[in-house]
């Protein structure tokens, strides 16, 4: 758990550093879409194998990125973030319908 949390946190820091330093454009959107695609794949895989605690860790990290994106008024990041959360949420509810209600 600690290793995964640290890894995701470092990935988030690097993502914010890279995306925060780029001007709007195709390259920036590409980096954003690839980052969230990778996060989504991790979330879907963890959901599939039943590792709910790690899925929640990914969701918490996505929440932190969302707060950063809102502070930066970054619509591209929020767009991909919402798609990622939606896809992970759908997979989680299909796998275990009560899973997301247990988050509190």
C-alpha positions in Angstrom: 0.0 0.0 0.0 2.8 2.4 0.9 4.7 1.7 -2.2 1.7 2.2 -4.4 0.7 5.4 -2.6 4.2 6.8 -3.0 4.3 5.9 -6.7 1.0 7.4 -7.5 1.9 10.5 -5.5 5.2 10.9 -7.5 3.3 10.4 -10.7 0.9 13.1 -9.8 3.7 15.5 -8.9 5.4 14.8 -12.2 2.2 15.2 -14.1 1.4 18.5 -12.5 4.9 19.7 -13.1 4.9 18.7 -16.8 1.3 19.8 -17.6 1.5 23.0 -15.5 4.6 24.1 -17.5 3.1 23.6 -20.9 0.9 26.0 -22.8 -2.4 24.9 -24.2 -2.1 22.7 -27.2 -2.1 19.2 -28.7 1.0 18.1 -26.9 -0.4 19.0 -23.5 -3.8 17.3 -24.3 -1.9 14.2 -25.4 0.1 14.0 -22.2 -3.1 14.6 -20.1 -5.0 11.9 -22.0 -2.2 9.4 -21.7 -1.7 10.0 -18.0 -5.4 9.5 -17.3 -5.6 6.5 -19.6 -2.8 4.9 -17.5 -4.5 5.8 -14.3 -7.8 4.4 -15.6 -6.2 1.1 -16.7 -4.7 0.7 -13.2 -8.1 1.4 -11.6 -9.9 -1.0 -13.9 -7.3 -3.8 -13.3 -7.5 -3.3 -9.5 -11.3 -3.4 -9.7 -11.2 -6.6 -11.7 -8.9 -8.4 -9.2 -10.9 -7.1 -6.2 -8.3 -4.8 -4.7 -10.8 -2.2 -3.5 -8.4 -0.5 -1.0 -6.1 0.3 -3.9 -9.0 1.5 -6.1 -9.9 4.0 -3.3 -6.3 5.1 -3.3 -6.4 5.9 -7.0 -9.7 7.7 -6.6 -8.2 9.8 -3.7 -5.3 10.7 -6.0 -7.6 11.6 -8.8 -9.5 13.9 -6.3 -6.2 15.6 -5.4 -5.4 16.2 -9.1 -8.9 17.5 -9.6 -8.4 20.1 -6.8 -5.2 21.1 -8.4 -6.9 21.4 -11.8 -9.7 23.5 -10.4 -7.2 25.8 -8.8 -5.5 26.2 -12.2 -8.8 26.5 -14.1 -7.7 23.6 -16.3 -10.6 22.3 -18.3 -8.6 19.7 -20.2 -7.4 18.0 -17.1 -10.9 18.1 -15.6 -12.4 16.6 -18.8 -10.1 13.6 -18.7 -10.3 13.3 -15.0 -14.1 13.0 -15.2 -14.0 10.3 -17.9 -11.5 8.3 -15.8 -13.6 8.5 -12.7 -16.7 7.6 -14.6 -15.1 4.5 -16.2 -13.6 3.3 -12.9 -16.9 3.9 -11.1 -18.9 2.0 -13.7 -16.5 -0.9 -13.5 -16.5 -0.9 -9.7 -20.3 -0.9 -9.5 -20.6 -3.7 -12.1 -18.0 -5.8 -10.1 -19.4 -5.0 -6.7 -22.6 -2.9 -6.6 -22.2 -1.8 -3.0 -18.5 -1.0 -3.3 -18.7 2.8 -3.8 -21.2 3.2 -1.0 -18.6 1.9 1.4 -16.2 4.8 0.7 -17.2 6.9 3.7 
